[in-house]
């Protein structure tokens, strides 16, 4: 199969040569190139017409500079490890020195601490962005492999805002994706352990409190929906992946919110929390649709500002979900009902 090589001139920002490759997988030096243009035959029957997209490249990204940049990532990893290790130490101290503390209290604390860790990390990442916009990592199957898929390119569109926090935390191979998956997996462990502990306490069929079983089922469905969100990324080339992603979001919102209100017998606190979950979620949904339809006309500041608002709204919705999960686990001990007098 023949491929085309495009040689770009950084000085003139123009295409100098377009020639067919002679059965060679090309290696091109892009050190002094600002961007490349990917050409593909248009799907309209005309062989001499092409569709194109621009892929931005880091200018003057030498090997030494890239090595120095990875030092910054290692520093963030060390700080993150210290933060997580402190959580383990705090839980050990609470378990040893605090009286009347149950495993449910420790599980709830772990969920809240992981949520706090992710919020701090996300604020740290987003606040240092000079311009937040659409980003996507492309992956493909590794050569001579069947089930190994690796990133092979990175696409940015500076004139399109980020429509979901998933676009940021699910950049495959990024440090943010690694931290998000690590924290969510730890929360998922706390959730599953709390469910198993509660089921052991109930000891069916002696216990006939079916409302508790329904609440536990909704809790598991909601938490598993969150788990599926991390598996199914937003992909414009796969409607199935998009449907699974949004279905997982819906099960997360419905399961996590209603399990707590059901277990609390629709107390004022649980209803207020449910309203907050749906308020932030619907606000993000409406604003996301507005962001995607707006004509920016090169207004990059508006792109950045709208991307920040999208991330903030969805993060607030997620934090309300975390609070509902942690409160549900906390109230498992003795089937407590939170009432503010």
C-alpha positions as CSV (number, residue, x, y, z in Angstrom):
1,X,0.0,0.0,0.0
2,X,1.4,3.4,-1.0
3,X,1.3,6.4,1.4
4,X,1.8,10.1,0.9
5,X,4.6,12.1,2.6
6,X,3.9,15.7,3.3
7,X,7.0,17.8,3.8
8,X,6.3,21.0,5.7
9,X,8.2,24.3,5.8
10,X,8.2,25.9,9.2
11,X,9.2,29.3,7.7
12,X,6.6,29.4,5.0
13,X,3.9,27.3,6.7
14,X,3.1,25.7,3.4
15,X,3.3,22.4,1.7
16,X,6.4,22.0,-0.4
17,X,6.1,18.5,-1.6
18,X,3.4,15.8,-1.9
19,X,4.8,12.6,-3.3
20,X,3.9,8.9,-3.1
21,X,6.1,6.8,-0.8
22,X,7.9,3.9,-2.4
23,X,6.7,1.2,-0.1
24,X,8.4,2.7,2.9
25,X,7.0,3.3,6.3
26,X,8.3,6.8,6.7
27,X,10.1,8.3,9.6
28,X,9.8,12.1,9.5
29,X,11.8,14.6,11.6
30,X,9.2,16.9,13.1
31,X,11.5,18.8,15.4
32,X,11.0,22.2,13.7
33,X,7.4,21.7,12.5
34,X,4.5,23.5,14.2
35,X,1.8,21.3,12.9
36,X,1.0,18.7,10.3
37,X,-2.0,18.2,8.0
38,X,-3.5,14.7,7.7
39,X,-5.0,14.2,4.2
40,X,-7.5,11.5,3.3
41,X,-9.6,11.1,0.1
42,X,-12.9,12.7,0.3
43,X,-16.0,10.5,0.2
44,X,-17.7,12.3,-2.6
45,X,-16.4,10.5,-5.7
46,X,-13.8,13.1,-6.7
47,X,-10.3,11.6,-6.5
48,X,-8.5,15.0,-6.4
49,X,-10.3,16.3,-3.4
50,X,-9.2,15.7,0.2
51,X,-10.5,16.2,3.7
52,X,-8.0,17.3,6.3
53,X,-7.5,17.9,9.9
54,X,-4.6,19.7,11.7
55,X,-2.7,17.9,14.4
56,X,-0.8,20.3,16.7
57,X,2.8,19.4,17.6
58,X,5.0,20.7,20.4
59,X,7.5,23.2,18.9
60,X,11.2,22.7,19.8
61,X,10.3,19.7,22.1
62,X,13.8,18.3,22.4
63,X,14.6,15.1,24.2
64,X,16.1,17.0,27.2
65,X,13.0,19.2,27.6
66,X,10.7,16.1,27.5
67,X,12.9,14.4,30.2
68,X,12.6,17.6,32.4
69,X,8.8,17.6,31.9
70,X,8.6,14.0,33.2
71,X,10.4,15.1,36.3
72,X,7.4,17.3,37.1
73,X,5.1,14.3,36.7
74,X,7.3,12.3,39.1
75,X,7.0,15.1,41.7
76,X,3.2,15.0,41.4
77,X,3.3,11.2,41.9
78,X,5.3,11.6,45.1
79,X,2.9,14.1,46.5
80,X,0.0,11.9,45.5
81,X,1.6,8.9,47.2
82,X,2.1,10.9,50.4
83,X,-1.5,11.9,50.4
84,X,-2.8,8.4,50.0
85,X,-0.3,7.0,52.6
86,X,-1.6,9.6,55.0
87,X,-5.1,8.3,54.5
88,X,-4.0,4.8,55.5
89,X,-2.2,6.1,58.6
90,X,-5.2,8.2,59.6
91,X,-7.6,5.2,59.3
92,X,-5.2,3.0,61.3
93,X,-5.0,5.7,64.1
94,X,-8.8,6.0,64.1
95,X,-9.3,2.2,64.3
96,X,-6.9,1.9,67.2
97,X,-7.6,4.9,69.4
98,X,-11.2,5.9,68.7
99,X,-13.9,4.0,70.7
100,X,-17.1,2.8,69.2
101,X,-15.8,3.0,65.6
102,X,-17.2,0.5,63.1
103,X,-15.9,-0.7,59.8
104,X,-18.7,1.3,58.1
105,X,-17.2,4.5,59.6
106,X,-13.8,3.6,58.1
107,X,-15.3,2.7,54.7
108,X,-17.2,6.0,54.6
109,X,-14.1,7.9,55.6
110,X,-12.1,6.1,52.8
111,X,-14.7,7.1,50.2
112,X,-14.7,10.8,51.3
113,X,-10.9,10.9,51.5
114,X,-10.5,9.5,48.0
115,X,-13.1,12.0,46.7
116,X,-11.1,14.8,48.3
117,X,-7.9,13.5,46.9
118,X,-9.3,13.5,43.4
119,X,-10.8,17.0,43.8
120,X,-7.4,18.4,44.9
121,X,-5.6,16.7,42.0
122,X,-8.2,17.9,39.5
123,X,-8.0,21.5,40.7
124,X,-4.2,21.3,40.5
125,X,-4.4,20.1,36.9
126,X,-7.2,22.3,35.6
127,X,-5.9,25.5,37.3
128,X,-2.6,25.2,35.6
129,X,-4.1,25.0,32.1
130,X,-3.5,28.1,30.0
131,X,-6.2,27.0,27.6
132,X,-8.5,24.1,28.3
133,X,-10.1,22.6,25.1
134,X,-11.0,19.4,23.3
135,X,-8.4,16.7,23.6
136,X,-8.4,13.1,22.6
137,X,-5.9,10.2,22.5
138,X,-6.2,7.8,19.5
139,X,-5.4,4.1,20.1
140,X,-4.9,1.1,17.8
141,X,-4.1,-2.5,18.1
142,X,-0.4,-3.3,18.5
143,X,1.3,-5.0,15.6
144,X,1.3,-8.8,15.9
145,X,-1.0,-8.6,18.9
146,X,-4.7,-9.3,19.2
147,X,-5.8,-7.8,22.5
148,X,-3.1,-5.1,23.1
149,X,-4.2,-1.6,22.2
150,X,-1.8,1.3,22.5
151,X,-2.0,5.1,22.1
152,X,-0.5,6.2,18.7
153,X,-1.5,9.9,18.3
154,X,-2.9,12.8,20.3
155,X,-5.4,15.2,18.9
156,X,-6.2,18.7,20.1
157,X,-8.9,21.1,18.8
158,X,-8.3,24.5,20.4
159,X,-11.5,26.0,19.0
160,X,-13.8,23.3,20.5
161,X,-14.4,23.3,24.3
162,X,-14.3,20.2,26.5
163,X,-17.9,19.0,26.9
164,X,-17.3,16.5,29.7
165,X,-14.9,15.8,32.5
166,X,-14.6,12.3,31.0
167,X,-12.6,13.9,28.1
168,X,-9.9,14.9,30.7
169,X,-9.9,12.0,33.2
170,X,-10.0,9.4,30.5
171,X,-7.2,10.5,28.3
172,X,-5.7,7.1,27.8
173,X,-2.2,6.8,29.1
174,X,-2.3,10.1,30.9
175,X,-1.4,10.7,34.6
176,X,-4.9,12.1,35.2
177,X,-6.5,8.8,34.0
178,X,-4.1,6.8,36.1
179,X,-5.0,8.8,39.3
180,X,-8.7,8.7,38.6
181,X,-8.8,4.9,38.0
182,X,-6.6,4.3,41.1
183,X,-8.9,6.4,43.3
184,X,-12.1,5.0,41.9
185,X,-10.9,1.4,42.3
186,X,-10.1,2.1,45.9
187,X,-13.6,3.6,46.4
188,X,-15.1,0.6,44.7
189,X,-13.3,-1.7,47.1
190,X,-14.7,0.2,50.1
191,X,-18.2,0.0,48.6
192,X,-18.1,-3.7,47.8
193,X,-16.7,-4.5,51.2
194,X,-19.4,-2.5,52.9
195,X,-22.1,-4.3,50.9
196,X,-20.7,-7.8,51.8
197,X,-20.4,-6.8,55.5
198,X,-24.0,-5.7,55.5
199,X,-25.2,-8.8,53.8
200,X,-23.4,-10.9,56.4
201,X,-25.2,-9.0,59.2
202,X,-28.6,-9.4,57.6
203,X,-28.3,-13.2,57.4
204,X,-31.1,-14.1,55.1
205,X,-33.7,-15.5,55.2
206,X,-34.1,-14.7,58.9
207,X,-34.2,-11.0,58.1
208,X,-37.2,-9.9,56.0
209,X,-36.4,-6.2,55.6
210,X,-36.6,-6.2,51.9
211,X,-36.2,-2.5,51.7
212,X,-32.6,-2.8,52.9
213,X,-31.9,-5.4,50.1
214,X,-33.4,-3.1,47.5
215,X,-31.3,-0.2,48.8
216,X,-28.2,-2.3,48.7
217,X,-29.0,-3.4,45.1
218,X,-29.4,0.2,44.0
219,X,-26.2,1.1,45.7
220,X,-24.3,-1.6,43.9
221,X,-25.9,-0.7,40.5
222,X,-24.9,2.9,41.1
223,X,-21.3,2.1,42.1
224,X,-21.0,-0.4,39.2
225,X,-22.3,2.3,36.8
226,X,-19.4,4.5,38.0
227,X,-17.0,1.6,37.4
228,X,-18.4,1.3,33.8
229,X,-17.9,5.0,33.2
230,X,-14.2,4.4,33.5
231,X,-14.3,1.6,30.9
232,X,-16.4,3.2,28.2
233,X,-14.9,6.4,26.8
234,X,-16.6,9.0,24.7
235,X,-15.8,8.2,21.0
236,X,-17.4,9.9,18.1
237,X,-16.6,6.8,15.9
238,X,-18.4,4.4,18.2
239,X,-22.1,5.0,19.0
240,X,-22.1,1.9,21.2
241,X,-19.2,3.2,23.4
242,X,-21.1,6.5,23.8
243,X,-24.3,4.8,24.7
244,X,-22.6,2.6,27.3
245,X,-20.9,5.7,28.8
246,X,-24.1,7.7,29.2
247,X,-26.0,4.6,30.3
248,X,-23.4,4.1,33.0
249,X,-23.8,7.8,34.1
250,X,-27.5,7.4,34.4
251,X,-27.3,4.3,36.5
252,X,-24.7,6.1,38.7
253,X,-27.0,9.0,39.3
254,X,-30.1,7.0,39.8
255,X,-28.7,4.2,41.9
256,X,-26.5,6.3,44.2
257,X,-29.1,8.9,44.8
258,X,-32.2,6.8,45.4
259,X,-30.4,4.1,47.4
260,X,-29.7,6.7,50.1
261,X,-33.2,8.3,50.1
262,X,-34.8,4.8,50.3
263,X,-32.6,3.8,53.2
264,X,-33.3,7.1,55.0
265,X,-37.0,6.8,54.5
266,X,-37.0,10.0,52.4
267,X,-35.6,12.1,55.2
268,X,-35.1,15.9,54.6
269,X,-31.3,15.5,54.3
270,X,-31.5,12.6,51.8
271,X,-34.1,14.4,49.6
272,X,-32.0,17.6,49.6
273,X,-29.0,15.6,48.6
274,X,-30.9,13.9,45.8
275,X,-32.1,17.3,44.6
276,X,-28.5,18.6,44.5
277,X,-27.3,15.6,42.6
278,X,-30.0,16.0,39.9
279,X,-29.6,19.8,39.8
280,X,-25.9,19.8,39.1
281,X,-26.3,16.8,36.7
282,X,-29.0,18.5,34.7
283,X,-27.2,21.8,34.7
284,X,-24.2,20.1,33.3
285,X,-26.3,18.3,30.7
286,X,-28.0,21.5,29.5
287,X,-24.8,23.5,29.5
288,X,-23.0,20.8,27.6
289,X,-25.6,20.9,24.8
290,X,-25.3,24.7,24.7
291,X,-21.5,24.5,24.5
292,X,-21.5,22.0,21.7
293,X,-23.9,24.1,19.6
294,X,-22.4,27.5,20.2
295,X,-20.5,29.2,17.3
296,X,-17.2,30.4,18.8
297,X,-15.7,32.0,15.7
298,X,-12.2,31.7,17.0
299,X,-13.0,33.1,20.5
300,X,-10.4,30.9,22.4
301,X,-11.1,32.7,25.8
302,X,-14.7,31.6,25.6
303,X,-13.7,28.1,24.7
304,X,-11.4,28.0,27.8
305,X,-14.1,29.5,30.1
306,X,-16.8,27.2,28.9
307,X,-14.5,24.2,29.4
308,X,-13.9,25.2,33.0
309,X,-17.6,25.6,33.7
310,X,-18.4,22.2,32.2
311,X,-15.7,20.6,34.4
312,X,-16.9,22.4,37.6
313,X,-20.6,21.5,37.1
314,X,-19.8,17.8,36.5
315,X,-17.4,17.7,39.4
316,X,-20.0,19.2,41.7
317,X,-22.5,16.5,40.6
318,X,-19.9,13.8,41.2
319,X,-19.1,15.2,44.7
320,X,-22.8,15.0,45.6
321,X,-22.8,11.4,44.4
322,X,-19.7,10.7,46.6
323,X,-21.4,12.3,49.6
324,X,-24.5,10.1,49.0
325,X,-22.4,7.0,48.8
326,X,-20.4,7.8,51.9
327,X,-23.5,8.7,53.9
328,X,-25.2,5.5,52.8
329,X,-22.2,3.4,54.0
330,X,-22.0,5.4,57.3
331,X,-25.7,4.8,58.0
332,X,-25.4,1.0,57.4
333,X,-24.3,0.6,61.0
334,X,-27.6,0.1,62.9
335,X,-29.6,1.5,59.9
336,X,-29.2,5.1,61.2
337,X,-31.2,7.9,59.8
338,X,-29.5,11.3,59.6
339,X,-31.8,14.0,61.1
340,X,-30.8,17.7,61.7
341,X,-32.7,19.3,64.5
